[in-house]
Amino acid sequence: MADMPLILHFILSAIATVGFSVFFQVPKDSLFPCGLIGGIGWTLYVYLFKVTDNGVFSAFIAASLLSLCSEILARKLKQPAILFVIPGIIPLVPGLGMYNTMLYLVQGDYNLGISTGTNTLFIAAAIALGVLVITSLSKTINLVELRKKRALNKH
């Protein structure tokens, strides 16, 4: 990652997220929140990666926060959470790792290709797991609250 200030990482990733949001036909009033979520997620990833030098951990925490912010905004803006999650995780997707994996394999450097591919796979899994954990937790909390309301209405 280039030595850029975190604010520049935030701005550029927010712009990229808004671009993908337009591509995914997100409603216009949700473009700014999508950009905000994508910027926060990527900036946290960059910060944690610089501190820990662990891409898998950084991706998991960033995806978890991104998913949590998406769930909160979904409730406030009365939109589905996936509307914010999908464009928001785009900056986190390890595209360079996928490219380098294929490049090393085509060049015949199998050890480096397998190593890079494994790391890329773990980062992708960490992103998916971060989103899955928060989404499942959110759905569980919503179900518990719904059951409490139903129980109160019966009495």
C-alpha positions in Angstrom: 0.0 0.0 0.0 1.3 3.4 -0.9 2.3 5.8 1.9 -0.7 8.0 1.6 -2.4 9.8 4.5 -5.4 7.9 5.8 -7.7 10.7 4.8 -6.7 10.3 1.2 -7.3 6.5 1.5 -10.8 7.4 2.9 -11.6 9.8 0.1 -10.5 7.6 -2.8 -12.2 4.5 -1.4 -15.4 6.4 -0.8 -15.3 7.6 -4.4 -14.7 4.1 -5.7 -17.5 2.8 -3.6 -19.9 5.4 -4.9 -18.8 4.5 -8.4 -19.7 0.8 -7.8 -22.9 1.9 -6.1 -23.9 3.7 -9.3 -23.0 0.6 -11.3 -25.2 -1.6 -8.9 -28.0 0.9 -9.4 -28.2 1.9 -5.7 -30.9 4.7 -5.1 -29.4 8.1 -5.4 -30.3 9.1 -1.8 -28.1 6.1 -0.6 -25.0 6.9 -2.6 -23.4 9.1 0.1 -24.0 6.6 2.9 -22.5 3.8 0.6 -19.4 5.9 0.0 -19.1 6.6 3.7 -19.3 2.9 4.6 -16.8 2.0 1.9 -14.4 4.7 3.0 -14.6 3.7 6.6 -14.1 0.0 5.8 -11.1 0.5 3.6 -9.5 3.1 5.9 -9.8 0.8 8.9 -8.3 -2.0 6.9 -5.3 0.1 5.9 -4.8 1.3 9.4 -5.0 -2.1 11.0 -2.8 -3.6 8.3 -0.1 -1.0 9.0 -0.4 -1.7 12.7 -0.6 -5.5 12.7 0.8 -6.5 9.3 -1.9 -9.1 9.1 -4.2 -8.9 6.1 -6.6 -11.6 7.3 -7.3 -10.0 10.7 -7.5 -6.5 9.2 -10.0 -7.7 6.5 -12.1 -9.5 9.1 -12.4 -6.5 11.4 -12.9 -4.0 8.6 -15.7 -6.2 7.0 -17.3 -6.6 10.4 -17.4 -2.9 11.1 -18.6 -2.3 7.5 -21.4 -4.8 8.0 -22.4 -3.3 11.4 -22.5 0.2 9.9 -24.6 -1.2 7.0 -27.1 -2.8 9.4 -27.5 0.4 11.3 -27.9 2.5 8.2 -30.3 0.0 6.8 -32.6 0.5 9.8 -32.3 4.3 9.8 -32.8 4.7 6.0 -35.3 1.9 5.7 -33.3 0.1 3.0 -32.0 -3.4 2.8 -28.6 -3.8 4.4 -27.2 -5.5 1.3 -27.6 -2.2 -0.5 -24.7 -0.9 1.6 -22.7 -4.0 2.2 -22.0 -5.1 -1.4 -20.6 -1.7 -2.6 -18.9 -1.2 0.7 -16.8 -4.4 0.5 -15.7 -3.8 -3.0 -12.5 -1.9 -1.9 -11.6 -4.8 0.4 -11.7 -7.4 -2.3 -8.2 -8.7 -2.8 -8.0 -8.2 -6.6 -4.3 -7.6 -6.7 -3.7 -10.9 -4.8 -5.8 -12.7 -7.3 -4.0 -11.1 -10.2 -0.6 -11.9 -8.7 -1.6 -15.5 -8.0 -2.4 -16.1 -11.6 0.7 -14.2 -12.8 3.0 -16.3 -10.6 1.3 -19.5 -11.7 1.6 -18.6 -15.4 5.2 -17.7 -15.0 5.9 -21.1 -13.4 6.7 -19.8 -9.9 4.3 -22.3 -8.2 5.5 -21.8 -4.7 4.9 -18.1 -4.7 1.7 -18.6 -6.6 0.3 -21.0 -4.1 1.5 -18.8 -1.2 -0.1 -15.7 -2.7 -3.3 -17.6 -3.6 -3.6 -19.0 -0.1 -3.3 -15.6 1.5 -5.8 -14.1 -1.0 -8.2 -16.9 -0.2 -7.9 -16.3 3.5 -8.5 -12.6 3.1 -11.6 -13.3 1.0 -12.9 -15.7 3.6 -12.2 -13.2 6.4 -14.3 -10.6 4.5 -17.1 -13.1 4.0 -16.9 -14.2 7.6 -16.9 -10.7 9.0 -20.1 -9.9 7.0 -21.7 -13.2 8.0 -21.1 -12.8 11.7 -22.6 -9.3 11.9 -25.5 -10.1 9.6 -26.4 -13.3 11.6 -26.1 -11.4 14.9 -28.3 -8.7 13.6 -31.0 -11.2 12.4 -30.8 -13.0 15.7 -31.3 -9.8 17.7 -34.2 -8.8 15.4 -35.9 -12.2 15.9 -35.5 -11.9 19.7 -37.0 -8.4 19.7 -39.9 -9.6 17.5 -40.7 -12.5 19.8 -40.7 -10.2 22.9 -43.1 -7.9 21.1 -45.4 -10.8 20.2 -45.3 -12.1 23.8 -46.2 -8.6 25.1 -49.1 -8.3 22.7 -50.6 -11.6 23.7 -50.9 -10.5 27.3 
